Amino acid sequence: MTVDTQQEVEERVHWLPMIAAISSISVVGIAIGLGMPLLSVILETRGHSASMIGFNTAVAGLASIAGAPLATPLAMRFGVART
């Protein structure tokens, strides 16, 4: 292998893992984006108050913010899968 060919192989983007990561992130985003309004409608039909529905939505957002700093230490502790 020549030096140029070896550098091209090392610099090449691995498209399959990139596509898999973007696809899975997109699916989760769509599921959350469609699920939260649906949950609000279901809670309303079951008779819950508007403040309880709003609290439920706010807690989901706060849990995401609170859990974000834990992602890196958990990944360092347990490792990540090689793709």
C-alpha atoms as a printed R data frame, in Angstrom:
   type eleno elety resid chain resno       x      y      z
1  ATOM     1    CA   MET     A     1   0.000  0.000  0.000
2  ATOM     2    CA   THR     A     2   1.324  3.413 -0.844
3  ATOM     3    CA   VAL     A     3   1.427  6.234  1.664
4  ATOM     4    CA   ASP     A     4  -1.338  8.146 -0.173
5  ATOM     5    CA   THR     A     5  -3.657  5.133 -0.201
6  ATOM     6    CA   GLN     A     6  -3.032  4.456  3.476
7  ATOM     7    CA   GLN     A     7  -3.847  8.067  4.387
8  ATOM     8    CA   GLU     A     8  -7.070  7.907  2.345
9  ATOM     9    CA   VAL     A     9  -8.146  4.771  4.211
10 ATOM    10    CA   GLU     A    10  -7.396  6.371  7.595
11 ATOM    11    CA   GLU     A    11  -9.238  9.595  6.717
12 ATOM    12    CA   ARG     A    12 -12.278  7.910  5.181
13 ATOM    13    CA   VAL     A    13 -15.502  8.418  7.075
14 ATOM    14    CA   HIS     A    14 -17.179  5.229  8.231
15 ATOM    15    CA   TRP     A    15 -20.629  5.881  6.802
16 ATOM    16    CA   LEU     A    16 -22.544  2.881  8.144
17 ATOM    17    CA   PRO     A    17 -22.016  3.702 11.855
18 ATOM    18    CA   MET     A    18 -22.692  7.379 11.112
19 ATOM    19    CA   ILE     A    19 -25.985  6.555  9.374
20 ATOM    20    CA   ALA     A    20 -26.967  4.186 12.205
21 ATOM    21    CA   ALA     A    21 -26.309  6.840 14.863
22 ATOM    22    CA   ILE     A    22 -28.194  9.582 13.013
23 ATOM    23    CA   SER     A    23 -31.116  7.235 12.308
24 ATOM    24    CA   SER     A    24 -31.463  6.096 15.910
25 ATOM    25    CA   ILE     A    25 -31.243  9.654 17.246
26 ATOM    26    CA   SER     A    26 -33.882 10.745 14.729
27 ATOM    27    CA   VAL     A    27 -36.248  7.915 15.674
28 ATOM    28    CA   VAL     A    28 -35.972  8.743 19.381
29 ATOM    29    CA   GLY     A    29 -36.572 12.434 18.669
30 ATOM    30    CA   ILE     A    30 -39.647 11.679 16.581
31 ATOM    31    CA   ALA     A    31 -41.008  9.279 19.208
32 ATOM    32    CA   ILE     A    32 -40.605 11.817 21.997
33 ATOM    33    CA   GLY     A    33 -41.948 14.632 19.827
34 ATOM    34    CA   LEU     A    34 -45.080 12.673 18.995
35 ATOM    35    CA   GLY     A    35 -45.463 10.932 22.345
36 ATOM    36    CA   MET     A    36 -45.558 13.920 24.664
37 ATOM    37    CA   PRO     A    37 -48.559 15.639 23.032
38 ATOM    38    CA   LEU     A    38 -50.361 12.302 22.847
39 ATOM    39    CA   LEU     A    39 -49.734 11.716 26.544
40 ATOM    40    CA   SER     A    40 -51.162 15.153 27.314
41 ATOM    41    CA   VAL     A    41 -54.347 14.325 25.409
42 ATOM    42    CA   ILE     A    42 -54.665 10.965 27.168
43 ATOM    43    CA   LEU     A    43 -54.197 12.563 30.589
44 ATOM    44    CA   GLU     A    44 -56.804 15.202 29.741
45 ATOM    45    CA   THR     A    45 -59.365 12.571 28.706
46 ATOM    46    CA   ARG     A    46 -58.741 10.743 31.990
47 ATOM    47    CA   GLY     A    47 -59.633 13.866 33.933
48 ATOM    48    CA   HIS     A    48 -56.272 15.137 35.157
49 ATOM    49    CA   SER     A    49 -55.910 18.853 35.794
50 ATOM    50    CA   ALA     A    50 -54.055 21.160 33.430
51 ATOM    51    CA   SER     A    51 -51.444 21.898 36.086
52 ATOM    52    CA   MET     A    52 -50.733 18.183 36.555
53 ATOM    53    CA   ILE     A    53 -50.362 17.712 32.792
54 ATOM    54    CA   GLY     A    54 -47.973 20.668 32.637
55 ATOM    55    CA   PHE     A    55 -46.016 19.341 35.608
56 ATOM    56    CA   ASN     A    56 -45.686 15.966 33.887
57 ATOM    57    CA   THR     A    57 -44.294 17.623 30.760
58 ATOM    58    CA   ALA     A    58 -41.898 19.814 32.757
59 ATOM    59    CA   VAL     A    59 -40.542 16.872 34.738
60 ATOM    60    CA   ALA     A    60 -39.647 15.048 31.515
61 ATOM    61    CA   GLY     A    61 -37.601 18.027 30.355
62 ATOM    62    CA   LEU     A    62 -35.947 18.481 33.735
63 ATOM    63    CA   ALA     A    63 -35.042 14.782 33.844
64 ATOM    64    CA   SER     A    64 -33.284 15.129 30.493
65 ATOM    65    CA   ILE     A    65 -31.319 18.127 31.739
66 ATOM    66    CA   ALA     A    66 -30.458 16.441 35.036
67 ATOM    67    CA   GLY     A    67 -29.411 13.189 33.359
68 ATOM    68    CA   ALA     A    68 -27.167 14.746 30.720
69 ATOM    69    CA   PRO     A    69 -24.153 15.283 33.030
70 ATOM    70    CA   LEU     A    70 -24.345 11.620 34.046
71 ATOM    71    CA   ALA     A    71 -23.898 10.315 30.493
72 ATOM    72    CA   THR     A    72 -20.144 10.891 30.276
73 ATOM    73    CA   PRO     A    73 -19.234  9.368 33.673
74 ATOM    74    CA   LEU     A    74 -21.417  6.341 32.946
75 ATOM    75    CA   ALA     A    75 -19.805  5.879 29.531
76 ATOM    76    CA   MET     A    76 -16.353  6.150 31.087
77 ATOM    77    CA   ARG     A    77 -17.276  3.708 33.855
78 ATOM    78    CA   PHE     A    78 -18.899  1.006 31.718
79 ATOM    79    CA   GLY     A    79 -17.284  1.755 28.355
80 ATOM    80    CA   VAL     A    80 -18.829  2.210 24.962
81 ATOM    81    CA   ALA     A    81 -19.341 -0.342 22.209
82 ATOM    82    CA   ARG     A    82 -16.929 -0.182 19.311
83 ATOM    83    CA   THR     A    83 -18.659  0.194 15.964
